[in-house]
Amino acid sequence: MSTDTPIRVLHVDDDPLYADLVAAKLGAIGAVDVRTAESAEAGLDLLASDAGFDCVVSDYDMPGTDGLEFLSAVRDRFGDLPFLLFTGHGSEDIASDAIAAGVTGYLRKRTGDSTYRRLHNRIRQAAAKHRAARDLDTERSVSALATDYLSDLFYVLDTDGTVVRWNDRGPEVTGYSDEEIEGRTAMTFVVDDDVSTVAGGLVEALDTGESRFRARLLTKAGDAIPYEFHGRRFDGPDGEPIGVCGIGRDVREQAERDRRLAEFGTMLDANPDGMFLVDGDGTVRRTNRAFGALFDMDRASLVGTPIESLLADGTLGRDAVERYRGALEELRTETAGDAHVSFRTTAAPAGGAGERVYEVRLARPAPDDGVEAGRRTAGVIRDVTGTAAGDRGR
């Protein structure tokens, strides 16, 4: 216990001179702030008006309410607040009754400073234990409150996957009551096809310390909701794993975006024109298959490559880099949101296909993910050989 925080003690004794002596002796030993009361009733009033006491010290033989009756009242109203019975009228029967009533400690009043040192030591030990328990309860309460405010699903599993803790989102999302959730394993809350995924995620977290996976949460009403789960292992004092805690996030909107993105990617790949997206630093961010075919490269190799280094290889003509730079500069000066520019270039690709005419069109995509419009450039490369546009480009 920190010596910067005095231990606050309520000492109840019907002899005010002796109570003042005890307060002085304990204060001299150090780090104890004592308030006194001359009766159990006055002591209860002080406890009710001041919640900051760390320990109660009480005489046994007092008029009206004795020490054991006072102890019983303290337990009823103030829970496990440390209570030391400090009396000169001790007996085995009193000690036995005090222990049965939940006394924290029992000391006999004796002469000499050693009595006050023993009392001080007992107070210090009892208060330290009580403060630690109180701080832990506060921490748990704050933690529970914080997890209940989460919009995500919070869970704690033991090593066999049984759900041992959850926040308020658990019943809200699943449709099951707290009583129905208790004792069930995580694998019973997902669709049959995803049971092995959840079981594997639990094993992975216990083995490696962490896992992340997606599974479809099955509600009581029979709805399957796509969720992403991220769990971390936690260990006991002996270092052995005792469970996994984690967060489950509803990814329906993300799953829908992924589906649409996949559909868009399919459409891009079906387009015979080469299509590309370039970041503000000039590196290729995304392409379709037709773009890769122009340079005889796969998409994985293209991503991250400077666009100008691709154009400089001559596939689209020796002056393609200069034309691209000029078009890009022109695009940057345009103020319209749908601004686009284009240029044509003539080249003779390898393979004996003869001279070809290409039209390159550049545009600014709409802002996305916090990237300002104009930072990225979208482009389309079309072979216009044999068309009216191609004839004009010769």
Secondary structure, DSSP 4 states (H G I P E B T S, - for coil): --TTSPEEEEEE-S-HHHHHHHHHHHHHHSSEEEEEESSHHHHHHHHHH-TT--EEEE-S--SSS-HHHHHHHHHHHHTT--EEEEESS--HHHHHHHHHTT-SEEEE--SSHHHHHHHHHHHHHHHHHHHHHHHHHHHHHHHHHHHHH-SSEEEEEETT-BEEEE-THHHHHH---HHHHTT-BGGGGB-GGGHHHHHHHHHHHHHHSEEEEEEEEE-TTS-EEEEEEEEEEEE-TTS-EEEEEEEEEE-HHHHHHHHHHHHHHHHHHH-SSEEEEE-TTSBEEEE-HHHHHHTT--HHHHTTSBHHHHHTTSTT-TTHHHHHHHHHHHHHH--STT-EEEEEEEE--TTT---EEEEEEEEPPPPBTTBPTTSSEEEEEEE-TTSHHHHHH-
